[in-house]
Amino acid sequence: MVDLLSTPILVTIILGVVGLAIPVIDAARREKGKDRNKIYSAIAFAALIVAIGIVIYRVFSGEVLPAVAFSSEVLVDDLFGSFFAIALLIVSVMVTASSWNYYKGKTNPAAYYSLILLSTIGMVIIAYSTDFVMLFVAWELMSLPTYALAGFAKRDPISNEAAIKYFMFGALSSALIVFAMGLVYGLTGTTNIGDSIRAMTTLDASLTPVALLAVGLFIAGFGFKMGLVPFHMWLPDAYEGAPTTIGALLAAGTKKAGFAAALRVIVLGMFALNLDWTLTLAIVAIFTMTLGNLGALMQRSVTRILAYSSIAQAGYIMIGIALAPYSDQALSGSLFHIINHAVMKSAAFIAAAGVATAIAGYSLEKYRGLGKRMPITAIALSISLLALAGVPPLNGFWSKLVLFGAGINSGPLVEWGPWLAIAGVLNSALSLGYYAWIMRKMYMEDAPDMSKVKEPRAIVAVLVFAMVFMVGFGIWHAPLLDFASKAVPDLSSAISPVSLGP
């Protein structure tokens, strides 16, 4: 049974009611005034604030379970799910608030905000899911609205192409996941993630290849959403063609939901099956961060640079997943970087949305002289880029330090651990090449027209929040790291009955 007063259910009710009510309100209005975007943005923003307030209150009041690996429930109201819910809701809040300016004057605002809220429900439910059926339903609820949002600029051929590519690869991803779930159910006779993984530990040796195939399909299916190499080919086009605020939702939101699902299924499954795939995951991490950074160096569009940067950041997060069996701080570092990246990447995309709103362009050339023309946007973008690169004392530095430290400390147990850390450091240095390129355009080059541009107020407000977050948790990172550490399930007892929730 599902507790109707659990955190995921309360969040679903709030966002679901508001998400479905907005189109109804829009249809009932006789006068279609120009202020519809502001009204619906404010309604969606208020719903998200209430939702994140409930999650935070329940976490700090001790009403949620400690992080558990498995549960006999369909949804488990634990610290792991709440951690991801907070990160995902922060992204949705930033996207919705910035859309107050970015989506001004565009058509179908009711559908736009409704789809954001419905997709957010899917992302949050993924984080709390401990059953394959619920996980897949939430996965589709997250994905289907984003297919429409990616192509929301219907008259833009680039947006249409992006939506089609995103839909095709997303459908392939879902098909792989369903196939994997079907194999697991056929082997174990249950859809509960914990029960099925425990049952797979006692499989007949002749069925082991099928279990390995299921794990591989899960990695491929979730890998598409996480943007891992070689499953990344759709990502730059989708992020570039989608409305820029939706690019933030995809890069900082749905990608994190993919990691939540992967941690619930893949990592715990490999622990239970005693699969030594850590070297494979380490190789995937190195290729992902390296190809992402090299791809970004060759781009001339800021949104495509950010898209390739997002691929590289997924590689850094994978470092902690690959080192999970060898270091206690590895998964803590991954979760720490996940919540940091959610704000850093959202801020970068929303700054790009502010430039697109005020100057109407995504090319690097449009950023010339931005430091004088749009000073707040320029400084916020610079801080987010430096944080993504891991420059101290910003928050991105500390999460990368924990990840690379896990690699170095794992040296006595696995010889390639320090090399994985070295690869991360070198890639972080490489990323400074294209981050510094953008900042050089903003502060060291002049545009033909250097007149000051009015900066969108809502976007500026979001960027100020992001700057406070990045600088504040850079100076005092301990609370966030402690939260991330507590949100890591106890993997050592993942397959024992003691690890079960209620």
N, C-alpha and C positions, 0 to 999 in steps of 0.2 A: 504494500500500500504506500501511496505517496502522501506525505504530510501536507495538507492544504495551506498550512501557515509557514511552510519552509521558505527559505529565501528565494530559490528559483521560481517557485509558484507565485509568490507575491510580485516579483519583478515581471513575470509573464503577464499576470493580470493587469498590472498598471500600464505597461507598455502596449499590451495587446488591446486593451479597451481604448486607449488614446489613439493608437495607430489605426484602428478601425473607425473610430469616431471622426477623425479629421476628414476623410473623404465624404462621410455622411453629412457633416456640417457644411462642407464645400458644396455638395449637391443641393442642400436645402437653402442656401443663400440665393436670394433673388438678384442682388446686385453684386456683380463680380468686380469689386474695387481693386485698385492697385496695391492695397495694403494687405492682400491675402497672404503674401509670402511672410511678412512680419508676424502676422497673427499666428499662422501655423508653425512658424519657427519658434515663437514664444511658447506655444502649447507643447510642442515636442520637447523643447528645452526643459520646461518645468517637469514634464513626466520623467525625463532622464535624471534630473536632479533628485527627484523624490526616490527613484529607483536606486541610485547610487547611495543616497542617504540611508536607505533601509539596509543595504548590504554593509556599509561601514558601521552603522549602529549595531547590527547583529554580531559583527566580528568583534568589536571592542566591548560589547556587553557579555561576550562569552556564550552566546546562544547557538553558535555553530560548532560542529565537531572538529577535533583536530584533523589535520590532513590524513586521509586514509587511502590506502592503495586500492582496495576493493570494498564493495558493499553489497548486501543482499537486496538493497532497494534499487529502484529504477533510477532515482535521482538521489544523490547523497549531498546533504547540506553541510559540507566540510570546508576547511580553510583553503584547501587547494582550489576548489571551485570559486570560492569568494575572492581569492587573490586574482584569478583571471577575470571574474566578473567586474571587479573594480577597474582593472586595466582596460577592459573592453568598453565599459560604460564611460570612462574618461574620454576615450577616443570618440565615441558617439556624441558626447556632450560638446566636444571641441568642433566636430564636424557640423552639428546642428547650429551651434551659435554662430560659426563663421558663415554659414549659409544665409544668415540674415542679410548680409551684404552681397555675397557671391551670387545668390540665386534671385536677387532682386530683378524684377521685370521679365523673368522667364516664365514659360507656361507650365501648367500642371503642378503648382507647388504642393497641393494637397497630397497627390500621389507620391511626390518626392519625399516628403517628410514621413508619410505613412510607411513607405518601403524601408526607410532608414530604421524606423522603430521596429518593424517586423524582422528585419535582418539582425538587429541587435538582440532580439529575443532568442533567435537561433544561436547566436554566438554565446550568449550567457548559458543557455541550456546545455550546449556542448560541454562547457566547463564542469557542469555538475553531473553529467550523464555517466552512469555505470552499467548501462544496458545497451546492447548493440542496436536494438530497434529504436530506442529513444535517441541514441547518438545519431543514427541515420536520419530520423525525422528532423532533429535539430539541425543537422548538416544541410539538409535541403531547404529548411526554413531560412537558414543564413544565406545560402547560395542563390536561390531563385530571385529574391528581390535585388541582389547585387547585379545579376545579369541584366535586369531592366534598367537599373541605375547607371550601369556602365555605358549604355546606349541612350541615355536620357536626352542628349542633344540630337534629336531625330534628324535634323537637317544637316548635320555635320557628317560627311562620309567617313572621316577618321573615327568618329565616335561609333558609327554603325559597324565599321570593320572591327573595332576593338571589342564591341559587345558580342559579335559573332564568334570571334576567336576565343573570348573568355567563356562563352556558353559551350562551345564545342569541347574545349579542354576541361571545363568544369563537369560536363556530362560524362566525359571519359573518366575523370577522377571518381565521380560517384559510382560509375559502373564497376570500377576496380574495387572500390570499398564494399559494394554490395556482394560482389563475387567472393571477396575475402570473408565477409560475414557468413555467407552461405556455406563456405567450406568449413568454417569454425563450427557452425551449428550442426552440419552433417557429421563432424567428428565427435562433438561433445553432447549434442542434444539439448543445449541451453543457449539462451541469448544473453544471459548475465555475463558481463565481462570477467568478473572474478571467478565465477564458477567454471566458465569455459576455459580460462587459462589454467586453473588448477587441474581440470580434467585432462588438459593436453599434456600435463607432466607425467601422466600414467598411460599415455597412448602406446599401443603396440608399435614396435620398431618399424613394421612395414608401412605404418601410416605417417611416419615422421616426414617424408618428402612432401606430403600434402600439407602438414602443419607449417613447414618451411615456406611452401608456396603461399599460404595464407599470410604469413608475416611479410613476405616480399610484396604481396599485393597491397597490404596496408601501408607499407613504406611508400610505394609508388602513388597510391591514392592520396594519402595525406601530403606526400611530397609536392604534388601539384599545387595545393593550396599554400603550403609553406614557402614555395618558391625555391626549392632545392634544385641544384644541378643534378641530373639532366632534365628535370621536369619544369624548367623555368621559361621555356620558349614563348609562352603566351604573355608573360607578365609585363614586359616593357610596352608592348602595343596596347594592352588593356589599360595600364595606368596612364599612358599618354592620351588615349582617346576618351577616357571617362572624364566627366566633370572633375576638376581638380580637387574639390572637397571630397568627392567619392574616391578619388585616388588615395586620399588619406585614410578613408574607411577601409579600403582594400589592403593597403600596405601596413597599416598599424592595427587594424581590427581583425579582419578575416584571417590574416596570416597568423595572428596570435591564437585564434580559435583552433587553427590547424595544429599548432604546437600543443594546445591543451588536449586535443583528441589523441595526438601521437604519444604524449606522455602517459595517458590513461591506458592505451592499448599496446603500442609497440614496445616501449621501454619495459613495462611490467611483463609483457609477454616474453620478451627475450630473457629477462631475469628468471622467469618461471621455467622456461624451456632450456635454461643453461646454454643459450646460444652465444657464442663468442663472435658477435658481429661488430664489436667495438672498433676494430681496425677498419672495417668497411665504412662505418659511420664517420670515422676520423677522415678517411679519404674523401667521402662526400662533403664533409665540412671544409676541407682544404680546397677542393675544386669549386665549391659554391662561393666561398669568399674571394678566391682568386679570379675566377671568371666574372663574378659580379663587379669587382673593382676594375678589371681590365676593360670590361664592356662600358662602364661609366666613363672611363677616360676618353672614349672615342665618340661621345655624344655631343650634340650641339643644342639640345633642348633640355631645359632644367628639369622638366617632369621625367624625361627619359633617364637623366642622370640620377634622379632620386629613385627611379624604379630599379635601376641596376644596383644602386647603393642598398636598396632593400634586400636584394638577393644576397649581397655580401654580408649584410647584418644577420641574415638567416644562418649563414655559415658560422658566424661567431657563436650564435646560440647553440648550434649543433656541437660545438666543442664540449660544452657541459654535458650534453646527452651522451656523447661518445665516451666521456670519462666517468660517467656515473658509477660504474662498478669499482673504480679505483680511488675515488676522492669524495669525501663527505661534502665538500664545498662545491662540487661540480654542478649539480642540479640547482643548488641555491644560486650560483652564478648565472645559470641560464634563466631562471625565473626573475632574478634581479635585472638582467639585461632586457628581458621581455617587457617589463613594466616601464623601464627607462626608454626603450626603443618606441614604445607606444606613444609617449609624449614627444620625443625628439622627432620622429618621422612625421607625426601629425603636424607638428609646428612647421616643419620644412614645407610640407605640401600646402598647408594653409597660408604660409607666407607667399608661396607661388600663386595661390588663388588670389591673394590680395594684389599682387602685381598684375595678374591677368585682369582683375576687376578695374584697376586704376589706369593701367597702361595698355591693356589688351594685347598680350603677347607672352609666349613661353620661351622664345629664343634667348640664348645667352646674351645676344646683343641688346636686348631690351633691358638688361640689368646694368648696363653701363651708367655710372653716375647715380645709382639707386641710393647710395649712402647719403646723398644730399637731397635727392628728390623725395624719397620715402624713408626717412631715417629710422623710425621705429621698426618698420618691416625689415629693413636691411640689418639692423643689429640683432633682431630676433632670428632671422635666417642664419646669420653668421654664428650665433651662439648654438643653434641647433646643429649646424654643420660641424662645428668644433666638438660638440658633445658626441655626435655620431662617430667622429674620428677618434674619440677617446682622449681628448686633450684635457689635462687637469686645469682647474679643480672642478670641472663640470661632472654631472652625474654619470655620463657615459664612460668616463675614465674609471670610476670605481667598479662598475659591473664588468668591464673588460679586465680590470686588474684581478678580480676574483676568478674569472674564467681562465686567464693565462696563469694565474697562481695555481689553480687546480691542475693544470697541465704540468707545471714544473714540479709540484709536490707529488705527482703520481709517478715520477721517474723511477723510484725503487721498485714499483710494481709492474710498470709497463714501459718499455724502452722508448716507445714513440711518443709518450706523453709530452716531454719537454719540446720535442720537435713540433708538435701540434701548437704549443704555446708560441714557439718562434714564428711559425707560419702566421699565427694571428697578429703578432706584433708587426711583422713585415707588411702584412696586408693593411693594417691600420695606418702605417706610414705611407703606403701606396695610395690609400684613399685621400690623404691630404692633398695629393696632386690635383684632383678635380674639385675638392672642396675649396682649396685655395684659389683655384681658377675662377670659381663663382665670386668669391670675395674680392679678388683682384678687379673683376669687372665692376663690382659695386663701389669700390673705394679708390681705385687707381686709374680709372678710365672715365672720360666724360662722354655724355650722350650729346647728339646734335642739339637737343632741347634740354637744358638743365633747370628749367623752371620747376618749382616744387609742386608735387601732386598731392591732392587730398587723400589721406589714407582712410580706408573703410573702418569705421569705428568699431563695429562688432569684431572684425578680424583683428584689429589692434588689441582689443580686450582679450581675445583668445591667446594672442601671441605674448601679451604681458603675463598671463597666467603661466604659459609654457616657460617663459624665461625665469619666473620665480621658482618653478618646479626644478628646472635644470640646474640653476645656480644654487638654489636652496639645498637640494639633495646632493649637490656636489660638495658643498661646504660641510653638510651634516648628513652623511649617507647612512649612518647606523640604523635609524628606524626602518628605512625601506629594506635594507639588507636583512634585518632581523625578521621582518614580515615575510620576506621571500624564503628565508631559512625555515620558518615555521610552516610554510605552505607546502614544503616538500614531503610527500608520503614516505613512510618508513619502508624502504624497499627490502630491507633485510628480512622482514617478516611478511613479505608480499603474498606468499602462497600459503601462509598458516592461518587457521581460523581466528587467531588472536587479532589479525589485522582487519577483521570485518567490522563494518559499521553496524547500525541498528538493523 
